[in-house]
Structures are given as C-alpha cells and as structure tokens.
C-alpha cells in the first residue's frame, strides 16, 4: 500500500468495495442477538425476557464508545486523504487508549453498580437475577469492544473493509456453535442458560478481535502505521478526538432515547399496536442496517476527499453513494411493498397482526425511500467533521418526531400507519437541514 493508495479515487467499484463489507458486518450484533433469542426461547420465558432487557442496558451503556469509534473513523479517513501515515497510527493509539479507559469504567458499572440499580427498575426477582448474571459476564466483553471499535474505525476510515466479511462469517459460525453448546448444554458442556448466552457473546467479541488482528498483521498495518504503540496522550490530539466524538456519542444517545419514547407512547395506545410496532420496527431495522453501511462509506469518502483538498466533489460522491444504496435496497423494498404478508410472516403467524401490519409496512417503504437521501446527506455532513451541527439536527429531528408520534397516537388516536409517517417527516427534516448546512459552507471552518 503506497501513500497514494490512501487517497480514494471515487468510482462505483470503490463505493461497493467499501460498502458491501460494512453492510455485512452491520448485521453482527443482530446475528448474535437473534441467535441468543432462538436458543434462549428453548430454555424459558424468564431467560428470554431477561436477555432482551440485559442487551438493552449493555448497548445503551456503550453509547460513548460507539461515538468515539465514529470519530476515529472520520479522523482516520481525513489523515489518509492527507497521506499522513504516522498520524493515522497516532489517531488509532489515542482512540484505543481512551476507549480502554472507558471500558474500565463500563466494566465496573456493569459488573458491580448495575446489580445495585436493577432492583429498583425490574419488579420480577427472577428476571432481575438473570439480568445481573448476564451483565456480570458480558462486562468482560467491553475490553474487546474497545479493541474492535478501534479496529473497525481504522479499517472503515482507510476504506479497507474486506476483512469484515471473513470476521462476520467466522463469528457467526462460532456464535451458533457456542450458543448451542453453552445455552442448551450440548457437546459435553453444562446447560448454562442465560449465562451461556453471555459467555458466547464474549467469545464472539474475542473472535472478531483475533481475526482483525490477524488481518492487520498479514497486511503489515501494525508495523507500517505503528499500531498499539501506546504512549502518553498528546493533549492536542486527545482534545480534538473528544471534540469530534462527544457530539457523535450524544447523537447516538438521542437516537436511542427517541426510539425508547416512541415505543413508550405506542405502549399507551394498546398491546396490539405495540406488537405491530415491534414487528414493523424489525423489518425497518433491516433496511436501516443496509443504509448505514452506505452511510459509513459516504462518511469515509467525504472525509478522505476533504483531506485531498477536493471538497468540491462532496456532492458528486454523495449522489453516487445514494444511487448505489438505492440499487442495493430496491429489490428488497419491492418485495416488502408488493408482498407484505410474505415478509411479515417471517416475524409472526398471528393473522390479526399480519393484517394489521400491512399498511404500516407500506408506509415504512416510503420512509426507506426518504431515508436514503436523508441519511446519506447527513453522513456527508458528519464526514466534514461538523459534528456539533449533526447533534443539533438529530436533537431537533427527535423532538419533532416524538411530538408528532405523541399527537398522532395519543391525542388524535390515529391509525398506527399514520403514526409511522413520523419517520418520513424525520428523514425529510434530516435531508433539508443537512443539505442547508452543507450548502452554507460553515463546515469549512471546522478544522480536524
């Protein structure tokens, strides 16, 4: 890899080479949780419910780690565009040091503080005990999360994402085997139930770390960029990372809170609307994972272009990524809109829920069409490093969407499909505000 290959030449091949592995790896957490759910369903209702609560706590606790990973990716792409190899390694090492420090805090919180809090949150003693058991074990995974988020940000920022395909395939295979062995007590292992699910998740994170490290060694990245050479942190780079990443982390938190409030409002509308909303969200999440893969690609390419001093090409690359994202999603979207009951039957066999979900799924189809430009223009703004603006947009979007959902569901008691129109409104807001910010050129005053 020469210095010139750090600078991306924008083409369909470049976009697909980066995006396809990111889309595949985007299903990592989904695969683990679906696998755990399938096996825990054979253990008991308490374990199944507790796993859902425990995973929610675990993912919510990691919001700052995820935001920091996003920031490392943006800064890596910028330094790659500038062909500053040594600085790429510095970004990796500083980011890893901060992530490991956060991991220590999370480990203590999940393993020792959470059991003091769960009794006041969960009414069922059995569920609480199961949640505490899960968190006490999966707390060990946060250290490998820190390593893997740093690796993922490095590879995504460099645009060298093929390694994610192998990592995802191997991780999936190992996770299925360990779930089968540890949750159900097969292959000579004891039946551990929910503790087996937690151990399996830790093993999955270790597996990903080993594979990503093997790829970095094989390709010479560790030696070339000086990865893992942990030294005293430079105040200027640490400050830059935190300034870039803190809004991204808060943005993740706002997004999580928005969905929490959405389901809280729908729950007040009734049990059937809540069940339908969960089914629709499961379908919607699949499309969002695909869009997120192209969004990360666009973010990397935009930051890389700015590093090359070619910011005038931002609109062109965003349009290209938008086009190929639409091409990728269109076949699945057509199936969902034209044959909604076929898609919905993957999530429920209840005829009432199937019939009640059809209109909502079609509204979500329109929302996905709005999400493609809305998310990709938003990701272009993130790629510029103007993360304070993206946080403000995310916050405004959340307020508008939650206000609409509250009014539609509880004040006017409109049908659920009309409530889901909130997503269309949200993505159109994202598109308009992000485009206005990019056009205004304020982001050019942001130096990273």
LOZADREN-114744 format. One record per residue (C-alpha): residue number from 1; residue in three letters; x, y, z. Coordinates in nm, 3 decimals. Layout:
<atoms>
ATOM  pos  code       px       py       pz
ATOM  NUM   ALA        X        Y        Z
...
</atoms>
This chain:
<atoms>
ATOM  pos  code       px       py       pz
ATOM    1   UNK    0.000    0.000    0.000
ATOM    2   UNK    0.164    0.324   -0.114
ATOM    3   UNK    0.087    0.670    0.016
ATOM    4   UNK   -0.118    0.736   -0.294
ATOM    5   UNK   -0.347    0.437   -0.230
ATOM    6   UNK   -0.454    0.606    0.092
ATOM    7   UNK   -0.638    0.858   -0.127
ATOM    8   UNK   -0.958    0.714   -0.272
ATOM    9   UNK   -1.050    0.761   -0.636
ATOM   10   UNK   -1.428    0.785   -0.643
ATOM   11   UNK   -1.595    0.517   -0.857
ATOM   12   UNK   -1.868    0.255   -0.836
ATOM   13   UNK   -1.601   -0.007   -0.760
ATOM   14   UNK   -1.463    0.199   -0.471
ATOM   15   UNK   -1.809    0.253   -0.325
ATOM   16   UNK   -1.906   -0.115   -0.343
ATOM   17   UNK   -1.567   -0.235   -0.220
ATOM   18   UNK   -1.611   -0.031    0.098
ATOM   19   UNK   -1.988   -0.054    0.141
ATOM   20   UNK   -2.057   -0.426    0.087
ATOM   21   UNK   -1.842   -0.549    0.379
ATOM   22   UNK   -1.981   -0.272    0.601
ATOM   23   UNK   -2.337   -0.381    0.522
ATOM   24   UNK   -2.250   -0.743    0.602
ATOM   25   UNK   -2.070   -0.655    0.926
ATOM   26   UNK   -2.362   -0.431    1.023
ATOM   27   UNK   -2.560   -0.746    1.096
ATOM   28   UNK   -2.306   -0.863    1.360
ATOM   29   UNK   -2.498   -0.761    1.669
ATOM   30   UNK   -2.829   -0.861    1.510
ATOM   31   UNK   -2.695   -1.209    1.434
ATOM   32   UNK   -2.573   -1.255    1.792
ATOM   33   UNK   -2.900   -1.137    1.947
ATOM   34   UNK   -3.120   -1.339    1.711
ATOM   35   UNK   -2.909   -1.649    1.778
ATOM   36   UNK   -2.932   -1.594    2.155
ATOM   37   UNK   -3.308   -1.538    2.131
ATOM   38   UNK   -3.362   -1.855    1.931
ATOM   39   UNK   -3.174   -2.072    2.180
ATOM   40   UNK   -3.299   -1.898    2.497
ATOM   41   UNK   -3.657   -1.948    2.376
ATOM   42   UNK   -3.592   -2.319    2.434
ATOM   43   UNK   -3.475   -2.254    2.789
ATOM   44   UNK   -3.755   -2.044    2.936
ATOM   45   UNK   -3.963   -1.726    2.925
ATOM   46   UNK   -3.771   -1.563    3.210
ATOM   47   UNK   -3.434   -1.608    3.036
ATOM   48   UNK   -3.577   -1.487    2.705
ATOM   49   UNK   -3.720   -1.168    2.855
ATOM   50   UNK   -3.414   -1.104    3.071
ATOM   51   UNK   -3.183   -1.126    2.769
ATOM   52   UNK   -3.378   -0.852    2.590
ATOM   53   UNK   -3.353   -0.623    2.894
ATOM   54   UNK   -2.984   -0.702    2.951
ATOM   55   UNK   -2.889   -0.636    2.589
ATOM   56   UNK   -3.075   -0.303    2.601
ATOM   57   UNK   -2.875   -0.199    2.908
ATOM   58   UNK   -2.549   -0.320    2.754
ATOM   59   UNK   -2.596   -0.135    2.424
ATOM   60   UNK   -2.715    0.183    2.595
ATOM   61   UNK   -2.407    0.180    2.821
ATOM   62   UNK   -2.176    0.171    2.517
ATOM   63   UNK   -2.309    0.487    2.351
ATOM   64   UNK   -1.990    0.687    2.412
ATOM   65   UNK   -1.769    0.403    2.286
ATOM   66   UNK   -1.968    0.389    1.962
ATOM   67   UNK   -1.949    0.765    1.917
ATOM   68   UNK   -1.574    0.761    1.976
ATOM   69   UNK   -1.539    0.487    1.716
ATOM   70   UNK   -1.726    0.707    1.465
ATOM   71   UNK   -1.492    0.994    1.539
ATOM   72   UNK   -1.180    0.779    1.497
ATOM   73   UNK   -1.314    0.669    1.158
ATOM   74   UNK   -1.365    1.029    1.039
ATOM   75   UNK   -1.021    1.140    1.157
ATOM   76   UNK   -0.851    0.832    1.008
ATOM   77   UNK   -1.014    0.900    0.670
ATOM   78   UNK   -0.902    1.264    0.686
ATOM   79   UNK   -0.541    1.169    0.762
ATOM   80   UNK   -0.550    0.905    0.487
ATOM   81   UNK   -0.664    1.168    0.237
ATOM   82   UNK   -0.372    1.383    0.353
ATOM   83   UNK   -0.137    1.079    0.324
ATOM   84   UNK   -0.016    1.136    0.683
ATOM   85   UNK    0.069    0.776    0.773
ATOM   86   UNK    0.222    0.840    1.114
ATOM   87   UNK   -0.079    1.046    1.217
ATOM   88   UNK   -0.311    0.757    1.124
ATOM   89   UNK   -0.129    0.544    1.381
ATOM   90   UNK   -0.147    0.824    1.637
ATOM   91   UNK   -0.524    0.850    1.591
ATOM   92   UNK   -0.557    0.473    1.636
ATOM   93   UNK   -0.342    0.464    1.950
ATOM   94   UNK   -0.502    0.767    2.113
ATOM   95   UNK   -0.850    0.643    2.033
ATOM   96   UNK   -0.768    0.298    2.170
ATOM   97   UNK   -0.629    0.444    2.493
ATOM   98   UNK   -0.945    0.647    2.552
ATOM   99   UNK   -1.170    0.352    2.464
ATOM  100   UNK   -0.985    0.121    2.704
ATOM  101   UNK   -1.024    0.380    2.981
ATOM  102   UNK   -1.398    0.393    2.909
ATOM  103   UNK   -1.406    0.012    2.907
ATOM  104   UNK   -1.270    0.003    3.263
ATOM  105   UNK   -1.550    0.236    3.378
ATOM  106   UNK   -1.815    0.030    3.196
ATOM  107   UNK   -1.677   -0.295    3.338
ATOM  108   UNK   -1.713   -0.165    3.692
ATOM  109   UNK   -2.057   -0.023    3.616
ATOM  110   UNK   -2.199   -0.338    3.454
ATOM  111   UNK   -2.047   -0.584    3.698
ATOM  112   UNK   -2.074   -0.402    4.030
ATOM  113   UNK   -2.304   -0.098    4.000
ATOM  114   UNK   -2.582   -0.244    3.783
ATOM  115   UNK   -2.689   -0.503    4.048
ATOM  116   UNK   -2.750   -0.212    4.286
ATOM  117   UNK   -2.979   -0.040    4.033
ATOM  118   UNK   -3.177   -0.325    3.875
ATOM  119   UNK   -3.387   -0.398    4.189
ATOM  120   UNK   -3.544   -0.051    4.159
ATOM  121   UNK   -3.610   -0.094    3.786
ATOM  122   UNK   -3.724   -0.456    3.750
ATOM  123   UNK   -4.017   -0.589    3.950
ATOM  124   UNK   -3.958   -0.959    3.885
ATOM  125   UNK   -3.690   -1.103    4.114
ATOM  126   UNK   -3.620   -1.391    3.874
ATOM  127   UNK   -3.576   -1.158    3.576
ATOM  128   UNK   -3.353   -0.928    3.783
ATOM  129   UNK   -3.126   -1.214    3.888
ATOM  130   UNK   -3.099   -1.333    3.528
ATOM  131   UNK   -3.017   -0.981    3.404
ATOM  132   UNK   -2.750   -0.937    3.672
ATOM  133   UNK   -2.594   -1.275    3.582
ATOM  134   UNK   -2.582   -1.179    3.215
ATOM  135   UNK   -2.429   -0.834    3.276
ATOM  136   UNK   -2.169   -0.969    3.520
ATOM  137   UNK   -2.030   -1.195    3.246
ATOM  138   UNK   -2.073   -0.977    2.938
ATOM  139   UNK   -1.895   -0.695    3.125
ATOM  140   UNK   -1.570   -0.869    3.021
ATOM  141   UNK   -1.661   -0.810    2.656
ATOM  142   UNK   -1.625   -0.431    2.687
ATOM  143   UNK   -1.245   -0.457    2.668
ATOM  144   UNK   -1.268   -0.642    2.337
ATOM  145   UNK   -1.540   -0.398    2.227
ATOM  146   UNK   -1.286   -0.120    2.279
ATOM  147   UNK   -1.029   -0.303    2.066
ATOM  148   UNK   -1.282   -0.394    1.796
ATOM  149   UNK   -1.435   -0.045    1.772
ATOM  150   UNK   -1.084    0.094    1.723
ATOM  151   UNK   -1.003   -0.166    1.458
ATOM  152   UNK   -1.338   -0.113    1.284
ATOM  153   UNK   -1.286    0.264    1.278
ATOM  154   UNK   -0.934    0.215    1.139
ATOM  155   UNK   -1.042   -0.023    0.861
ATOM  156   UNK   -1.352    0.178    0.772
ATOM  157   UNK   -1.159    0.506    0.775
ATOM  158   UNK   -0.892    0.355    0.549
ATOM  159   UNK   -1.160    0.208    0.322
ATOM  160   UNK   -1.010   -0.141    0.366
ATOM  161   UNK   -1.324   -0.323    0.480
ATOM  162   UNK   -1.295   -0.666    0.316
ATOM  163   UNK   -1.163   -0.811    0.641
ATOM  164   UNK   -1.511   -0.760    0.791
ATOM  165   UNK   -1.659   -1.025    0.562
ATOM  166   UNK   -1.436   -1.304    0.693
ATOM  167   UNK   -1.475   -1.181    1.052
ATOM  168   UNK   -1.856   -1.181    1.025
ATOM  169   UNK   -1.875   -1.528    0.870
ATOM  170   UNK   -1.640   -1.688    1.123
ATOM  171   UNK   -1.800   -1.504    1.416
ATOM  172   UNK   -2.148   -1.622    1.309
ATOM  173   UNK   -2.037   -1.985    1.285
ATOM  174   UNK   -1.861   -1.979    1.624
ATOM  175   UNK   -2.151   -1.797    1.790
ATOM  176   UNK   -2.402   -2.058    1.670
ATOM  177   UNK   -2.183   -2.341    1.800
ATOM  178   UNK   -2.114   -2.178    2.137
ATOM  179   UNK   -2.482   -2.085    2.182
ATOM  180   UNK   -2.584   -2.444    2.110
ATOM  181   UNK   -2.320   -2.584    2.346
ATOM  182   UNK   -2.341   -2.337    2.634
ATOM  183   UNK   -2.706   -2.227    2.640
ATOM  184   UNK   -2.858   -2.571    2.584
ATOM  185   UNK   -2.577   -2.778    2.740
ATOM  186   UNK   -2.476   -2.979    2.434
ATOM  187   UNK   -2.144   -3.114    2.303
ATOM  188   UNK   -2.042   -3.213    2.655
ATOM  189   UNK   -2.087   -2.867    2.810
ATOM  190   UNK   -2.312   -2.784    3.108
ATOM  191   UNK   -2.650   -2.618    3.046
ATOM  192   UNK   -2.582   -2.255    3.142
ATOM  193   UNK   -2.890   -2.080    3.002
ATOM  194   UNK   -2.858   -1.703    3.001
ATOM  195   UNK   -2.503   -1.721    3.141
ATOM  196   UNK   -2.414   -1.932    2.837
ATOM  197   UNK   -2.552   -1.658    2.610
ATOM  198   UNK   -2.329   -1.400    2.781
ATOM  199   UNK   -2.020   -1.623    2.758
ATOM  200   UNK   -2.098   -1.686    2.389
ATOM  201   UNK   -2.116   -1.309    2.326
ATOM  202   UNK   -1.776   -1.258    2.494
ATOM  203   UNK   -1.628   -1.535    2.279
ATOM  204   UNK   -1.776   -1.367    1.967
ATOM  205   UNK   -1.601   -1.038    2.051
ATOM  206   UNK   -1.272   -1.221    2.115
ATOM  207   UNK   -1.309   -1.400    1.782
ATOM  208   UNK   -1.357   -1.072    1.594
ATOM  209   UNK   -1.052   -0.922    1.768
ATOM  210   UNK   -0.832   -1.220    1.676
ATOM  211   UNK   -0.944   -1.210    1.312
ATOM  212   UNK   -0.898   -0.834    1.276
ATOM  213   UNK   -0.554   -0.857    1.437
ATOM  214   UNK   -0.457   -1.140    1.203
ATOM  215   UNK   -0.564   -0.925    0.909
ATOM  216   UNK   -0.364   -0.627    1.037
ATOM  217   UNK   -0.053   -0.843    1.082
ATOM  218   UNK   -0.088   -1.010    0.743
ATOM  219   UNK   -0.128   -0.677    0.562
ATOM  220   UNK    0.153   -0.513    0.759
ATOM  221   UNK   -0.070   -0.240    0.905
ATOM  222   UNK    0.054   -0.279    1.263
ATOM  223   UNK    0.417   -0.218    1.168
ATOM  224   UNK    0.353    0.039    0.896
ATOM  225   UNK    0.125    0.267    1.097
ATOM  226   UNK    0.273    0.190    1.440
ATOM  227   UNK   -0.049    0.050    1.583
ATOM  228   UNK   -0.059   -0.044    1.954
ATOM  229   UNK    0.239    0.177    2.038
ATOM  230   UNK    0.066    0.325    2.340
ATOM  231   UNK    0.240    0.631    2.479
ATOM  232   UNK    0.144    0.929    2.691
ATOM  233   UNK   -0.153    1.100    2.530
ATOM  234   UNK   -0.094    1.422    2.338
ATOM  235   UNK   -0.325    1.688    2.480
ATOM  236   UNK   -0.398    1.842    2.138
ATOM  237   UNK   -0.497    1.514    1.969
ATOM  238   UNK   -0.694    1.395    2.270
ATOM  239   UNK   -0.885    1.724    2.278
ATOM  240   UNK   -0.953    1.702    1.903
ATOM  241   UNK   -1.085    1.347    1.933
ATOM  242   UNK   -1.313    1.434    2.223
ATOM  243   UNK   -1.442    1.749    2.049
ATOM  244   UNK   -1.519    1.544    1.741
ATOM  245   UNK   -1.660    1.239    1.919
ATOM  246   UNK   -1.864    1.378    2.208
ATOM  247   UNK   -2.140    1.518    1.981
ATOM  248   UNK   -2.144    1.186    1.791
ATOM  249   UNK   -2.184    0.993    2.116
ATOM  250   UNK   -2.464    1.223    2.234
ATOM  251   UNK   -2.622    1.188    1.891
ATOM  252   UNK   -2.634    0.810    1.944
ATOM  253   UNK   -2.790    0.864    2.286
ATOM  254   UNK   -3.055    1.097    2.144
ATOM  255   UNK   -3.138    0.842    1.874
ATOM  256   UNK   -3.175    0.567    2.135
ATOM  257   UNK   -3.395    0.789    2.352
ATOM  258   UNK   -3.613    0.872    2.052
ATOM  259   UNK   -3.693    0.506    1.989
ATOM  260   UNK   -3.747    0.441    2.359
ATOM  261   UNK   -4.003    0.724    2.375
ATOM  262   UNK   -4.162    0.604    2.051
ATOM  263   UNK   -4.234    0.259    2.195
ATOM  264   UNK   -4.335    0.406    2.530
ATOM  265   UNK   -4.601    0.614    2.354
ATOM  266   UNK   -4.720    0.323    2.141
ATOM  267   UNK   -4.744    0.105    2.455
ATOM  268   UNK   -5.001    0.351    2.592
ATOM  269   UNK   -5.203    0.312    2.273
ATOM  270   UNK   -5.254   -0.059    2.345
ATOM  271   UNK   -5.096   -0.404    2.340
ATOM  272   UNK   -5.188   -0.480    1.976
ATOM  273   UNK   -5.039   -0.155    1.836
ATOM  274   UNK   -4.725   -0.223    2.040
ATOM  275   UNK   -4.693   -0.575    1.899
ATOM  276   UNK   -4.742   -0.446    1.544
ATOM  277   UNK   -4.492   -0.164    1.602
ATOM  278   UNK   -4.230   -0.417    1.715
ATOM  279   UNK   -4.285   -0.627    1.404
ATOM  280   UNK   -4.262   -0.324    1.174
ATOM  281   UNK   -3.951   -0.199    1.350
ATOM  282   UNK   -3.784   -0.537    1.298
ATOM  283   UNK   -3.844   -0.506    0.922
ATOM  284   UNK   -3.741   -0.140    0.920
ATOM  285   UNK   -3.418   -0.215    1.109
ATOM  286   UNK   -3.300   -0.447    0.830
ATOM  287   UNK   -3.328   -0.167    0.573
ATOM  288   UNK   -3.157    0.078    0.809
ATOM  289   UNK   -2.860   -0.158    0.852
ATOM  290   UNK   -2.811   -0.159    0.474
ATOM  291   UNK   -2.840    0.220    0.454
ATOM  292   UNK   -2.597    0.256    0.747
ATOM  293   UNK   -2.334    0.058    0.553
ATOM  294   UNK   -2.352    0.305    0.264
ATOM  295   UNK   -2.371    0.593    0.510
ATOM  296   UNK   -2.039    0.492    0.670
ATOM  297   UNK   -1.890    0.460    0.321
ATOM  298   UNK   -2.001    0.810    0.231
ATOM  299   UNK   -1.867    0.949    0.557
ATOM  300   UNK   -1.524    0.794    0.487
ATOM  301   UNK   -1.513    0.912    0.126
ATOM  302   UNK   -1.619    1.268    0.212
ATOM  303   UNK   -1.356    1.299    0.487
ATOM  304   UNK   -1.092    1.148    0.256
ATOM  305   UNK   -1.179    1.394   -0.024
ATOM  306   UNK   -1.151    1.691    0.213
ATOM  307   UNK   -0.810    1.556    0.316
ATOM  308   UNK   -0.716    1.559   -0.055
ATOM  309   UNK   -0.838    1.922   -0.074
ATOM  310   UNK   -1.117    1.817   -0.311
ATOM  311   UNK   -1.420    1.929   -0.112
ATOM  312   UNK   -1.593    2.042   -0.431
ATOM  313   UNK   -1.657    1.672   -0.506
ATOM  314   UNK   -1.863    1.608   -0.190
ATOM  315   UNK   -2.199    1.646   -0.366
ATOM  316   UNK   -2.091    1.420   -0.652
ATOM  317   UNK   -1.974    1.137   -0.428
ATOM  318   UNK   -2.284    1.165   -0.209
ATOM  319   UNK   -2.508    1.135   -0.517
ATOM  320   UNK   -2.313    0.829   -0.633
ATOM  321   UNK   -2.338    0.655   -0.296
ATOM  322   UNK   -2.707    0.747   -0.283
ATOM  323   UNK   -2.764    0.586   -0.622
ATOM  324   UNK   -2.591    0.259   -0.535
ATOM  325   UNK   -2.764    0.246   -0.199
ATOM  326   UNK   -3.099    0.271   -0.378
ATOM  327   UNK   -2.993   -0.001   -0.623
ATOM  328   UNK   -2.900   -0.232   -0.335
ATOM  329   UNK   -3.221   -0.174   -0.139
ATOM  330   UNK   -3.474   -0.162   -0.425
ATOM  331   UNK   -3.523   -0.540   -0.474
ATOM  332   UNK   -3.589   -0.597   -0.103
ATOM  333   UNK   -3.810   -0.291   -0.083
ATOM  334   UNK   -4.022   -0.404   -0.379
ATOM  335   UNK   -4.073   -0.745   -0.218
ATOM  336   UNK   -4.177   -0.583    0.110
ATOM  337   UNK   -4.424   -0.344   -0.056
ATOM  338   UNK   -4.570   -0.586   -0.314
ATOM  339   UNK   -4.579   -0.895   -0.093
ATOM  340   UNK   -4.607   -0.755    0.261
ATOM  341   UNK   -4.770   -1.063    0.415
ATOM  342   UNK   -4.484   -1.282    0.293
ATOM  343   UNK   -4.229   -1.058    0.466
ATOM  344   UNK   -4.438   -1.014    0.779
ATOM  345   UNK   -4.493   -1.388    0.813
ATOM  346   UNK   -4.122   -1.417    0.896
ATOM  347   UNK   -4.195   -1.232    1.220
ATOM  348   UNK   -4.544   -1.351    1.319
ATOM  349   UNK   -4.803   -1.614    1.230
ATOM  350   UNK   -5.091   -1.434    1.402
ATOM  351   UNK   -5.344   -1.344    1.125
ATOM  352   UNK   -5.466   -1.035    1.311
ATOM  353   UNK   -5.114   -0.899    1.350
ATOM  354   UNK   -5.035   -0.983    0.987
ATOM  355   UNK   -5.339   -0.797    0.858
ATOM  356   UNK   -5.285   -0.505    1.093
ATOM  357   UNK   -4.921   -0.461    0.988
ATOM  358   UNK   -4.962   -0.439    0.610
ATOM  359   UNK   -5.038   -0.065    0.582
ATOM  360   UNK   -4.765    0.025    0.831
ATOM  361   UNK   -4.510   -0.175    0.631
ATOM  362   UNK   -4.602    0.014    0.315
ATOM  363   UNK   -4.559    0.346    0.495
ATOM  364   UNK   -4.217    0.225    0.608
ATOM  365   UNK   -4.138    0.151    0.244
ATOM  366   UNK   -4.187    0.522    0.171
ATOM  367   UNK   -3.981    0.608    0.480
ATOM  368   UNK   -3.693    0.398    0.347
ATOM  369   UNK   -3.701    0.595    0.021
ATOM  370   UNK   -3.677    0.916    0.226
ATOM  371   UNK   -3.407    0.765    0.448
ATOM  372   UNK   -3.166    0.707    0.160
ATOM  373   UNK   -3.106    1.076    0.078
ATOM  374   UNK   -3.180    1.186    0.435
ATOM  375   UNK   -2.917    0.959    0.590
ATOM  376   UNK   -2.654    0.999    0.318
ATOM  377   UNK   -2.657    1.380    0.310
ATOM  378   UNK   -2.646    1.369    0.691
ATOM  379   UNK   -2.345    1.134    0.675
ATOM  380   UNK   -2.171    1.374    0.435
ATOM  381   UNK   -2.206    1.646    0.698
ATOM  382   UNK   -2.062    1.409    0.961
ATOM  383   UNK   -1.770    1.340    0.725
ATOM  384   UNK   -1.685    1.710    0.721
ATOM  385   UNK   -1.626    1.692    1.097
ATOM  386   UNK   -1.909    1.936    1.176
ATOM  387   UNK   -2.043    1.705    1.445
ATOM  388   UNK   -2.193    1.980    1.662
ATOM  389   UNK   -2.427    2.059    1.374
ATOM  390   UNK   -2.522    1.693    1.328
ATOM  391   UNK   -2.602    1.667    1.701
ATOM  392   UNK   -2.827    1.973    1.676
ATOM  393   UNK   -3.003    1.825    1.373
ATOM  394   UNK   -3.050    1.488    1.546
ATOM  395   UNK   -3.193    1.659    1.854
ATOM  396   UNK   -3.436    1.873    1.653
ATOM  397   UNK   -3.539    1.570    1.449
ATOM  398   UNK   -3.604    1.369    1.767
ATOM  399   UNK   -3.818    1.644    1.921
ATOM  400   UNK   -4.029    1.681    1.605
ATOM  401   UNK   -4.074    1.306    1.555
ATOM  402   UNK   -4.167    1.234    1.918
ATOM  403   UNK   -4.408    1.530    1.923
ATOM  404   UNK   -4.577    1.402    1.607
ATOM  405   UNK   -4.599    1.045    1.741
ATOM  406   UNK   -4.746    1.167    2.071
ATOM  407   UNK   -5.007    1.379    1.894
ATOM  408   UNK   -5.098    1.118    1.633
ATOM  409   UNK   -5.113    0.818    1.869
ATOM  410   UNK   -5.248    0.962    2.195
ATOM  411   UNK   -5.413    1.296    2.120
ATOM  412   UNK   -5.585    1.224    1.789
ATOM  413   UNK   -5.576    0.841    1.823
ATOM  414   UNK   -5.494    0.795    1.456
ATOM  415   UNK   -5.422    0.452    1.299
ATOM  416   UNK   -5.073    0.313    1.351
ATOM  417   UNK   -4.975    0.354    0.986
ATOM  418   UNK   -5.034    0.730    1.021
ATOM  419   UNK   -4.813    0.731    1.331
ATOM  420   UNK   -4.533    0.575    1.125
ATOM  421   UNK   -4.546    0.877    0.892
ATOM  422   UNK   -4.326    1.032    1.161
ATOM  423   UNK   -4.029    0.851    1.005
ATOM  424   UNK   -4.093    1.012    0.666
ATOM  425   UNK   -4.112    1.354    0.831
ATOM  426   UNK   -3.792    1.284    1.025
ATOM  427   UNK   -3.589    1.184    0.721
ATOM  428   UNK   -3.712    1.480    0.517
ATOM  429   UNK   -3.610    1.709    0.802
ATOM  430   UNK   -3.269    1.541    0.813
ATOM  431   UNK   -3.228    1.589    0.439
ATOM  432   UNK   -3.333    1.953    0.438
ATOM  433   UNK   -3.131    2.063    0.741
ATOM  434   UNK   -2.818    1.868    0.644
ATOM  435   UNK   -2.826    1.999    0.287
ATOM  436   UNK   -2.873    2.355    0.412
ATOM  437   UNK   -2.574    2.320    0.646
ATOM  438   UNK   -2.354    2.177    0.369
ATOM  439   UNK   -2.461    2.449    0.128
ATOM  440   UNK   -2.387    2.719    0.385
ATOM  441   UNK   -2.019    2.617    0.399
ATOM  442   UNK   -1.998    2.671    0.778
ATOM  443   UNK   -1.837    2.328    0.799
ATOM  444   UNK   -1.530    2.467    0.621
ATOM  445   UNK   -1.444    2.650    0.942
ATOM  446   UNK   -1.422    2.319    1.128
ATOM  447   UNK   -1.059    2.204    1.141
ATOM  448   UNK   -0.977    1.842    1.218
</atoms>
